[in-house]
C-alpha cells in the first residue's frame, strides 16, 4: 500500500480552512470591535479550530492508503469511519490528472478514476507526486487487458492525433462568452443597487439612457473577455494523442489537465458545429465514455474533446477512432418540413395576436398597429426558410455497425453510436406527431451526457419507418454482441 | 402482449381524486377564507382535473402493454405521447420489485428494470399482482444472466 504525497496535509488544510479564515478574520474584527475583551477568545477559538483541522488532515493522510498493482484499485481511507474500496481495473473508464497552479509549483497532482454509473468520481487521490501520477497512468495503460506485473516503463509520447494551434485557440477564445457575468451582476446588484441606482438615474433622461447603454456594452464586453480568458486558459496547449489502445489528452495554461481514455470504453462520438463554425468549415469533436458525470468536468462535458478544427479533419479523426462510413443521412419526410412551417406560422400568429391585444388595450395610436403587422409579415416570410433549415438539419442513417444521427440547426450535433453501445431504443410519438404520422426514435447509450445535450435520436421520421428502425437497431445490437463474443472466445480468456 | 391488472386503474384514480380534492378543496377554502370570494372557480378547476384525470386513467390502462420477447423487453405506453421502449436483456443491470403504500392497499406491485443508459435508465412496469411481479422479476433476472456477462456498458 502506498501513501499520498506528504504535501497533501498543508494543501488540504488550506483548502478546508480557506473559506473559514475569511469568516474568522471577519468575526474577529467585527466581534473585537463590538465587545471589549472578546478578541483573545475569538483568536483562541480560531487557533483551536486550526489545530483540529491540522490534526484531522494529518490523520487523513496517515489513514489513506492505496494500491494499484493488483487486479483492482484498492483504497483504504477514513479517519473515524473506515472505508475500503476495491474497483476492478477493467471497470475504470478514465484516469484523469489535474494540477492547479499551487499544485504545479509544489509538484503534486490530483488523480481521478471514473467508472460507469454513479453521480460522482469513484476514486480520488488528493494528492500524489507528479512522478507518481505519471506512474499511475502508465500502470493503467492498455486498460483492462494488461494484467499486473506486465507494466512497462516506456513512456513514449504516442502518436499525436490532434494539437490545437495558436490561431485556432485564439478563434475559439474569441467565440466564447461567459454567461456567469450576468449572475455576478445579479449578486453584486442585489447588494449595491441603492448606490448604483442613485448614480445611474440622476440628471437628464438622455444621460440616464447613455449610462444604461454604456453599462450594457461594458457588461457584454466583460462577459466576452472573461469567456475568452477562460477558454484560452482551459484549452491552452491542447493535445490529443493515441498510444497503444488508449487516447491521452493534455490541456491548460495555469491548471494542467491530462487524462487517458481506453479506446474500448468509447461510447459515442459527436461532431458539434454551431452556426459560425459551420459558416467557416470548422467543427468540434466530443468523445463520450460512460464515466463522466455531466457536471464533473469544468467544460460540462467530456474532457477529451477536440475543441476546434477543420471539419474534414474532425471527421477524419472521428473515423480513425470508429471506422464509420462517410455520412449520408436520410432526412425526415417532406411533411415534417410542412409541419415545422405550420408550427412557425402558428407561433407567429399567437405572438402577433398577443401584441395586437396589447395595442387594443393600451389604445394609444393607430401607428402602433405597425408592430403586430411587422411581426406577422416577418414571421410569415421567415417560416418557410426556417422550416427548410430545420428539416435539412435533421436526419439519421443506419450504417453497418453504426447509427448516425443529426440534430439541431443552431448547434448541429452529429452523433455516431456503435451498434453494440445501444442501451435501450425508445420510440416516442406525441399527439402532434401522430397527426402527421411521424415519430422520434432515441438511441440511448450509457453515459451521463443528458445534462449537456440530447442523445442520439432520429427526429420526426415516418412512423412506420420508426418501428422498423427500432427493431433494426435492437437486432443490430444483438448481432454486434454475437460478433464481439465470438472475438472474445477466439482471443481466449483474457480478463 | 400482456396487460396490467385492471384494478391498477383504481390505484391511479386515487391519485387523480387526491389532486382534484387538493386543488378544489384547498383552493376553494383559500378563496373563501383568505380572499372572501366565491369558491366556484377552484371547484370548477378541481372538477376539470377530475374529468380529464378519469379519461386519462382509462386510456392509460387501455394503451399499456408489455411483452417479454426473445432478446428484449418491449413496453408500450402513453396517452398523449406514445412511448415504445425496447430494453435488450443484455443491458439490464438489475431488477427491482416495489410495493408503495398505495400499491399495497390495492394488492399490487411494480417491477423496475434498470439499465446503464442515461435517459431511459429505469423502466417501471406498474399494476402487477405481487406474484406476477415476483415471477416477472425472476424471469427478467434469469434472462439478464443468461444473456452473457457481456460488459453491460
Interface residues (C-beta under 8 A of the other chain):
Chain A: X90 X116 X117 X267 X290 X422 X423 X424 X425 X426 X427 X428 X429 X430 X431 X434 X442 X444 X445 X446 X447 X448 X449 X450 X455 X467 X470 X471 X473 X474 X477 X478 X481 X484 X485
Chain B: X71 X72 X78 X80 X81 X82 X83 X84 X85 X86 X87 X88 X90 X91 X93 X115 X116 X117 X118 X119 X120 X121 X123 X148 X150 X151 X153
